[in-house]
Amino acid sequence: MTQNGDAVKVHYTGTLSDGTVFDSSIDREPLGFTVGAGQMIPGFDKAVVGMKVGETKKVTIPADQAYGQRNEALTAVISKAELPPDLQPVLGDRLQTHTPMGTLVVTVTAVTADNITIDGNHELAGKDLTFEITLVELNQKK
């Protein structure tokens, strides 16, 4: 059974509450990580603990154990006059901005003639996520 510190490989499918699939490893190599090392969202890490190779489980992870709640302080309306002249942002663009705390990747969520609205929240922030996880490989820590 898996425990913190074990190296694992899993296949997973992540869905939103409406059933929309937002990510899956099914057509890729299994996802490898060390359980409890902070490489995964906390709820995913916790869900894998205690699993056996070949076992599949379905878990719903609340937003607080996934990508956190939305933080409206991470949204802003920016005048296009403040942007580099060669930048012509369109809805959905991902841009990098520099803040006192480091580089932040933001998404353009609205574009008008004079302004753009940016959002620095993770696209899954504020959402409960459901994962179907299958443990494919387990290398227990020594």
N, CA, C and O of each residue as an XYZ file, in Angstrom:
568
protein
N       0.844     -1.190      0.000
C       0.000      0.000      0.000
C       0.885      1.248      0.000
O       1.930      1.298      0.649
N       0.436      2.231     -0.736
C       1.221      3.457     -0.842
C       1.205      4.254      0.442
O       0.236      4.259      1.202
N       2.348      4.941      0.655
C       2.464      5.838      1.795
C       3.332      7.020      1.377
O       3.966      6.984      0.323
N       3.362      8.046      2.186
C       4.177      9.216      1.887
C       5.619      8.805      1.661
O       6.165      7.984      2.398
N       6.235      9.384      0.632
C       7.618      9.088      0.287
C       7.771      8.046     -0.802
O       8.855      7.901     -1.365
N       6.700      7.312     -1.113
C       6.762      6.303     -2.175
C       6.712      6.973     -3.548
O       6.019      7.973     -3.735
N       7.451      6.415     -4.499
C       7.373      6.842     -5.895
C       6.272      6.013     -6.556
O       6.272      4.786     -6.463
N       5.351      6.677     -7.212
C       4.220      5.990     -7.834
C       4.036      6.456     -9.266
O       4.527      7.509     -9.673
N       3.312      5.637    -10.016
C       2.824      6.032    -11.333
C       1.334      5.723    -11.340
O       0.903      4.647    -10.925
N       0.556      6.692    -11.822
C      -0.890      6.526    -11.864
C      -1.426      6.945    -13.220
O      -0.837      7.768    -13.921
N      -2.561      6.356    -13.567
C      -3.376      6.888    -14.654
C      -4.544      7.578    -13.974
O      -5.019      7.134    -12.929
N      -5.002      8.664    -14.573
C      -6.094      9.419    -13.962
C      -6.941     10.089    -15.038
O      -6.489     10.336    -16.156
N      -8.169     10.370    -14.664
C      -9.044     11.228    -15.454
C      -9.669     12.199    -14.483
O     -10.276     11.796    -13.490
N      -9.518     13.491    -14.770
C     -10.076     14.536    -13.919
C     -11.290     15.151    -14.571
O     -11.256     15.511    -15.747
N     -12.382     15.275    -13.796
C     -13.611     15.861    -14.314
C     -14.121     16.958    -13.386
O     -13.836     16.973    -12.189
N     -14.881     17.869    -13.976
C     -15.550     18.917    -13.213
C     -16.905     18.394    -12.755
O     -17.314     17.297    -13.136
N     -17.602     19.180    -11.935
C     -18.889     18.731    -11.384
C     -19.931     18.468    -12.472
O     -20.868     17.703    -12.247
N     -19.784     19.093    -13.653
C     -20.741     18.850    -14.740
C     -20.334     17.672    -15.625
O     -20.986     17.391    -16.631
N     -19.248     16.983    -15.246
C     -18.797     15.817    -16.005
C     -17.764     16.125    -17.078
O     -17.240     15.201    -17.700
N     -17.458     17.396    -17.312
C     -16.466     17.775    -18.311
C     -15.085     17.276    -17.896
O     -14.639     17.523    -16.775
N     -14.411     16.573    -18.808
C     -13.050     16.102    -18.547
C     -12.103     17.277    -18.764
O     -12.102     17.880    -19.838
N     -11.288     17.611    -17.746
C     -10.326     18.698    -17.896
C      -8.913     18.184    -18.106
O      -8.054     18.929    -18.577
N      -8.652     16.922    -17.765
C      -7.328     16.346    -18.001
C      -7.403     14.834    -17.822
O      -8.211     14.322    -17.048
N      -6.543     14.133    -18.556
C      -6.487     12.676    -18.434
C      -5.122     12.193    -18.912
O      -4.531     12.760    -19.831
N      -4.638     11.142    -18.274
C      -3.372     10.538    -18.692
C      -3.610      9.281    -19.526
O      -2.652      8.619    -19.926
N      -4.844      8.949    -19.787
C      -5.184      7.659    -20.413
C      -4.467      7.444    -21.743
O      -4.043      6.322    -22.020
N      -4.316      8.467    -22.570
C      -3.647      8.317    -23.860
C      -2.178      8.739    -23.804
O      -1.550      8.973    -24.837
N      -1.641      8.832    -22.591
C      -0.239      9.223    -22.402
C       0.422      8.226    -21.460
O      -0.189      7.253    -21.018
N       1.684      8.497    -21.170
C       2.375      7.717    -20.153
C       1.723      8.003    -18.803
O       1.187      9.093    -18.605
N       1.756      7.052    -17.873
C       1.218      7.325    -16.541
C       1.984      8.472    -15.888
O       3.149      8.716    -16.203
N       1.324      9.159    -14.992
C       1.914     10.272    -14.252
C       2.721      9.724    -13.087
O       2.201      8.968    -12.267
N       3.986     10.102    -13.013
C       4.839      9.664    -11.919
C       5.095     10.805    -10.947
O       5.301     11.946    -11.361
N       5.082     10.501     -9.663
C       5.380     11.495     -8.631
C       5.691     10.790     -7.322
O       5.451      9.593     -7.170
N       6.232     11.555     -6.377
C       6.512     11.043     -5.044
C       5.383     11.477     -4.122
O       5.124     12.672     -3.977
N       4.722     10.534     -3.511
C       3.566     10.809     -2.652
C       4.002     11.673     -1.461
O       4.971     11.357     -0.772
N       3.278     12.748     -1.240
C       3.532     13.613     -0.094
C       4.653     14.611     -0.277
O       4.996     15.325      0.665
N       5.239     14.681     -1.472
C       6.376     15.579     -1.709
C       5.950     16.971     -2.173
O       6.799     17.824     -2.433
N       4.641     17.206     -2.280
C       4.167     18.515     -2.706
C       4.180     18.717     -4.212
O       4.050     19.843     -4.691
N       4.336     17.638     -4.954
C       4.346     17.736     -6.418
C       2.931     17.765     -6.985
O       2.720     18.179     -8.125
N       1.980     17.332     -6.198
C       0.588     17.239     -6.634
C      -0.280     18.122     -5.737
O       0.155     18.555     -4.670
N      -1.510     18.382     -6.183
C      -2.425     19.098     -5.296
C      -2.651     18.228     -4.065
O      -2.643     17.002     -4.174
N      -2.853     18.836     -2.895
C      -2.935     18.059     -1.640
C      -3.963     16.928     -1.662
O      -3.676     15.832     -1.182
N      -5.131     17.169     -2.199
C      -6.174     16.148     -2.205
C      -5.825     14.942     -3.056
O      -6.226     13.822     -2.740
N      -5.075     15.159     -4.142
C      -4.654     14.052     -5.003
C      -3.638     13.197     -4.264
O      -3.715     11.968     -4.276
N      -2.676     13.868     -3.615
C      -1.682     13.157     -2.805
C      -2.370     12.266     -1.766
O      -2.049     11.084     -1.641
N      -3.308     12.837     -1.033
C      -4.012     12.096      0.021
C      -4.804     10.933     -0.544
O      -4.902      9.884      0.092
N      -5.372     11.105     -1.733
C      -6.201     10.054     -2.331
C      -5.389      8.815     -2.677
O      -5.910      7.701     -2.631
N      -4.116      9.000     -3.022
C      -3.277      7.876     -3.446
C      -2.768      7.058     -2.254
O      -2.478      5.870     -2.394
N      -2.661      7.696     -1.082
C      -2.175      6.996      0.106
C      -3.085      5.799      0.406
O      -4.308      5.929      0.462
N      -2.467      4.645      0.596
C      -3.213      3.432      0.933
C      -3.650      2.609     -0.264
O      -4.209      1.527     -0.091
N      -3.406      3.099     -1.484
C      -3.804      2.333     -2.671
C      -2.825      1.193     -2.936
O      -1.662      1.252     -2.537
N      -3.318      0.149     -3.619
C      -2.507     -0.990     -4.042
C      -2.411     -0.970     -5.564
O      -3.306     -0.457     -6.235
N      -1.334     -1.525     -6.110
C      -1.161     -1.594     -7.560
C      -2.370     -2.288     -8.184
O      -2.800     -3.346     -7.723
N      -2.909     -1.679     -9.235
C      -4.080     -2.213     -9.920
C      -5.390     -1.673     -9.390
O      -6.427     -1.825    -10.035
N      -5.362     -1.048     -8.228
C      -6.582     -0.503     -7.626
C      -6.990      0.791     -8.329
O      -6.144      1.598     -8.716
N      -8.288      0.970     -8.485
C      -8.851      2.205     -9.038
C      -9.791      2.784     -8.010
O     -10.575      2.066     -7.390
N      -9.706      4.093     -7.834
C     -10.641      4.752     -6.927
C     -11.083      6.060     -7.545
O     -10.378      6.660     -8.356
N     -12.269      6.489     -7.142
C     -12.825      7.761     -7.604
C     -12.980      8.651     -6.383
O     -13.610      8.262     -5.399
N     -12.403      9.851     -6.448
C     -12.453     10.780     -5.322
C     -12.861     12.160     -5.815
O     -12.501     12.577     -6.916
N     -13.619     12.859     -4.979
C     -13.927     14.261     -5.251
C     -13.106     15.090     -4.276
O     -13.173     14.904     -3.061
N     -12.335     16.005     -4.837
C     -11.428     16.836     -4.065
C     -12.003     18.244     -4.008
O     -12.181     18.878     -5.048
N     -12.299     18.747     -2.798
C     -12.829     20.104     -2.700
C     -11.784     21.132     -3.137
O     -10.582     20.877     -3.059
N     -12.244     22.271     -3.589
C     -11.355     23.331     -4.090
C     -10.220     23.643     -3.122
O      -9.092     23.890     -3.550
N     -10.507     23.635     -1.822
C      -9.479     23.960     -0.830
C      -8.332     22.953     -0.813
O      -7.230     23.277     -0.371
N      -8.586     21.728     -1.293
C      -7.540     20.701     -1.362
C      -7.043     20.514     -2.799
O      -6.262     19.607     -3.087
N      -7.513     21.395     -3.697
C      -7.104     21.335     -5.106
C      -6.305     22.604     -5.424
O      -5.157     22.732     -5.000
N      -6.899     23.531     -6.158
C      -6.189     24.752     -6.545
C      -6.634     25.964     -5.749
O      -6.339     27.098     -6.126
N      -7.350     25.732     -4.638
C      -7.761     26.820     -3.760
C      -8.981     27.566     -4.284
O      -9.474     27.308     -5.381
N      -9.441     28.486     -3.473
C     -10.573     29.324     -3.856
C     -10.081     30.433     -4.784
O      -8.905     30.797     -4.772
N     -10.995     30.957     -5.578
C     -10.637     32.106     -6.426
C     -10.281     33.297     -5.545
O     -10.892     33.515     -4.499
N      -9.299     34.055     -5.976
C      -8.876     35.249     -5.267
C      -9.077     36.430     -6.213
O      -8.315     36.608     -7.163
N     -10.105     37.234     -5.948
C     -10.417     38.346     -6.846
C      -9.306     39.394     -6.878
O      -9.242     40.196     -7.810
N      -8.427     39.397     -5.867
C      -7.289     40.324     -5.871
C      -6.302     39.989     -6.995
O      -5.434     40.799     -7.321
N      -6.433     38.802     -7.583
C      -5.551     38.397     -8.678
C      -6.120     38.771    -10.044
O      -5.592     38.349    -11.072
N      -7.202     39.565    -10.060
C      -7.757     40.049    -11.322
C      -7.516     41.552    -11.413
O      -7.460     42.244    -10.395
N      -7.374     42.045    -12.624
C      -7.135     43.478    -12.811
C      -7.560     43.894    -14.207
O      -7.539     43.102    -15.149
N      -7.947     45.160    -14.314
C      -8.218     45.776    -15.608
C      -7.004     46.638    -15.932
O      -6.613     47.497    -15.142
N      -6.419     46.406    -17.084
C      -5.209     47.100    -17.501
C      -5.513     47.911    -18.765
O      -6.143     47.415    -19.700
N      -5.061     49.147    -18.773
C      -5.190     49.971    -19.972
C      -4.265     49.425    -21.053
O      -3.114     49.089    -20.778
N      -4.766     49.338    -22.275
C      -3.924     48.880    -23.383
C      -2.729     49.806    -23.578
O      -1.700     49.380    -24.103
N      -2.850     51.061    -23.165
C      -1.745     52.019    -23.288
C      -0.552     51.599    -22.434
O       0.576     52.008    -22.708
N      -0.789     50.775    -21.386
C       0.293     50.313    -20.512
C       1.011     49.081    -21.071
O       2.053     48.683    -20.551
N       0.467     48.488    -22.109
C       1.044     47.269    -22.685
C       2.124     47.609    -23.699
O       2.115     48.698    -24.272
N       3.058     46.683    -23.926
C       4.037     46.902    -24.991
C       3.305     47.133    -26.324
O       2.289     46.488    -26.581
N       3.798     48.027    -27.159
C       3.087     48.382    -28.386
C       2.864     47.213    -29.345
O       1.906     47.226    -30.118
N       3.736     46.204    -29.307
C       3.586     45.070    -30.226
C       2.664     43.984    -29.677
O       2.432     42.979    -30.350
N       2.141     44.166    -28.480
C       1.265     43.158    -27.874
C      -0.191     43.466    -28.211
O      -0.708     44.530    -27.872
N      -0.834     42.528    -28.878
C      -2.250     42.660    -29.233
C      -3.015     41.490    -28.607
O      -3.353     40.532    -29.302
N      -3.291     41.561    -27.300
C      -3.898     40.418    -26.610
C      -5.316     40.130    -27.074
O      -6.092     41.031    -27.392
N      -5.623     38.838    -27.099
C      -6.976     38.387    -27.414
C      -7.477     37.511    -26.273
O      -6.685     36.988    -25.489
N      -8.764     37.358    -26.186
C      -9.409     36.570    -25.140
C      -8.763     35.185    -25.064
O      -8.620     34.498    -26.076
N      -8.377     34.787    -23.852
C      -7.789     33.466    -23.629
C      -6.274     33.441    -23.661
O      -5.670     32.448    -23.256
N      -5.640     34.516    -24.135
C      -4.170     34.559    -24.138
C      -3.631     34.377    -22.726
O      -4.245     34.818    -21.755
N      -2.482     33.728    -22.621
C      -1.771     33.590    -21.347
C      -0.555     34.498    -21.435
O       0.257     34.374    -22.352
N      -0.434     35.401    -20.490
C       0.653     36.367    -20.473
C       1.428     36.251    -19.174
O       0.896     35.780    -18.169
N       2.677     36.677    -19.190
C       3.471     36.721    -17.966
C       3.556     38.167    -17.516
O       3.761     39.072    -18.324
N       3.396     38.371    -16.217
C       3.573     39.688    -15.642
C       4.504     39.562    -14.445
O       4.587     38.508    -13.814
N       5.185     40.625    -14.149
C       6.139     40.590    -13.042
C       5.542     41.344    -11.860
O       5.090     42.482    -11.996
N       5.547     40.698    -10.708
C       5.001     41.283     -9.489
C       6.117     41.309     -8.439
O       7.162     40.690     -8.638
N       5.908     42.013     -7.333
C       6.921     42.002     -6.269
C       7.211     40.594     -5.735
O       8.278     40.351     -5.171
N       6.256     39.664     -5.913
C       6.443     38.295     -5.420
C       6.977     37.358     -6.500
O       7.117     36.160     -6.254
N       7.277     37.877     -7.689
C       7.806     37.045     -8.762
C       6.946     37.112    -10.010
O       6.063     37.962    -10.129
N       7.215     36.206    -10.934
C       6.483     36.164    -12.197
C       5.146     35.464    -11.994
O       5.064     34.433    -11.325
N       4.108     36.034    -12.578
C       2.764     35.476    -12.487
C       2.231     35.297    -13.898
O       2.311     36.215    -14.714
N       1.687     34.122    -14.193
C       1.046     33.876    -15.476
C      -0.427     34.227    -15.310
O      -1.092     33.756    -14.387
N      -0.921     35.055    -16.213
C      -2.304     35.507    -16.147
C      -3.010     35.150    -17.454
O      -2.374     34.957    -18.489
N      -4.325     35.067    -17.382
C      -5.146     34.801    -18.554
C      -5.945     36.049    -18.885
O      -6.503     36.693    -17.997
N      -5.998     36.385    -20.159
C      -6.817     37.513    -20.603
C      -8.268     37.037    -20.623
O      -8.621     36.128    -21.374
N      -9.106     37.660    -19.789
C     -10.504     37.218    -19.675
C     -11.486     38.169    -20.330
O     -12.656     37.821    -20.490
N     -11.045     39.366    -20.717
C     -11.903     40.311    -21.429
C     -11.021     41.299    -22.186
O      -9.937     41.663    -21.731
N     -11.504     41.721    -23.342
C     -10.789     42.696    -24.162
C     -11.803     43.718    -24.651
O     -12.830     43.360    -25.227
N     -11.504     45.013    -24.414
C     -12.320     46.097    -24.956
C     -11.416     46.956    -25.829
O     -10.237     46.643    -25.998
N     -11.953     48.029    -26.381
C     -11.153     48.914    -27.232
C      -9.985     49.518    -26.459
O      -8.915     49.737    -27.026
N     -10.185     49.791    -25.163
C      -9.163     50.498    -24.385
C      -8.463     49.665    -23.321
O      -7.369     50.024    -22.887
N      -9.072     48.558    -22.889
C      -8.562     47.813    -21.740
C      -8.565     46.313    -21.989
O      -9.220     45.807    -22.900
N      -7.801     45.617    -21.139
C      -7.921     44.166    -21.044
C      -8.127     43.825    -19.570
O      -7.678     44.553    -18.684
N      -8.805     42.719    -19.322
C      -8.946     42.206    -17.967
C      -8.098     40.951    -17.888
O      -8.176     40.076    -18.750
N      -7.278     40.874    -16.834
C      -6.428     39.703    -16.645
C      -6.801     39.004    -15.344
O      -7.298     39.629    -14.408
N      -6.553     37.708    -15.302
C      -6.878     36.886    -14.132
C      -5.693     35.982    -13.836
O      -5.300     35.164    -14.668
N      -5.120     36.138    -12.629
C      -3.972     35.342    -12.225
C      -4.333     34.067    -11.478
O      -3.447     33.323    -11.058
N      -5.629     33.807    -11.308
C      -6.053     32.566    -10.656
C      -5.780     31.382    -11.573
O      -5.822     31.512    -12.796
N      -5.498     30.224    -10.972
C      -5.401     28.995    -11.754
C      -6.769     28.766    -12.374
O      -7.790     29.085    -11.764
N      -6.799     28.217    -13.579
C      -8.079     28.033    -14.276
C      -9.036     27.105    -13.519
O     -10.243     27.148    -13.757
N      -8.525     26.279    -12.623
C      -9.384     25.372    -11.851
C      -9.623     25.868    -10.419
O     -10.222     25.156     -9.613
N      -9.161     27.082    -10.099
C      -9.385     27.635     -8.761
C     -10.883     27.772     -8.499
O     -11.652     28.151     -9.381
N     -11.280     27.453     -7.259
C     -12.682     27.568     -6.868
C     -13.547     26.401     -7.298
O     -14.758     26.419     -7.078
N     -12.946     25.381     -7.909
C     -13.736     24.251     -8.415
C     -13.393     22.978     -7.654
O     -12.228     22.700     -7.371
N     -14.432     22.209     -7.329
C     -14.249     20.870     -6.792
C     -13.929     19.959     -7.976
O     -14.556     20.060     -9.030
N     -12.964     19.080     -7.802
C     -12.498     18.227     -8.891
C     -12.703     16.763     -8.538
O     -12.478     16.350     -7.400
N     -13.132     15.984     -9.519
C     -13.284     14.545     -9.318
C     -12.224     13.844    -10.161
O     -12.044     14.144    -11.341
N     -11.532     12.908     -9.530
C     -10.511     12.132    -10.224
C     -10.821     10.654    -10.104
O     -11.187     10.166     -9.035
N     -10.670      9.945    -11.221
C     -10.626      8.492    -11.185
C      -9.145      8.153    -11.333
O      -8.518      8.480    -12.340
N      -8.602      7.496    -10.319
C      -7.162      7.235    -10.239
C      -6.927      5.730    -10.206
O      -7.565      5.014     -9.435
N      -6.011      5.251    -11.044
C      -5.583      3.851    -11.017
C      -4.093      3.824    -10.720
O      -3.296      4.437    -11.430
N      -3.721      3.106     -9.662
C      -2.310      2.958     -9.320
C      -1.692      1.922    -10.241
O      -2.086      0.756    -10.231
N      -0.715      2.354    -11.045
C      -0.090      1.506    -12.045
C       1.218      0.906    -11.531
O       1.539     -0.245    -11.826
N       1.970      1.698    -10.760
C       3.294      1.251    -10.303
C       3.587      1.854     -8.940
O       3.224      2.996     -8.660
N       4.246      1.074     -8.100
C       4.602      1.519     -6.755
C       6.034      1.116     -6.450
O       6.390     -0.059     -6.529
N       6.850      2.098     -6.101
C       8.220      1.855     -5.641
C       8.291      2.422     -4.237
O       8.418      3.632     -4.050
N       8.209      1.541     -3.253
C       8.159      1.999     -1.873
C       9.513      2.521     -1.428
O      10.565      2.014     -1.817
N       9.448      3.563     -0.590
C      10.691      4.132     -0.048
C      11.360      3.075      0.805
O      10.699      2.206      1.376
N      12.645      3.156      0.885
C      13.419      2.173      1.658
C      13.345      2.462      3.137
O      13.937      1.738      3.938
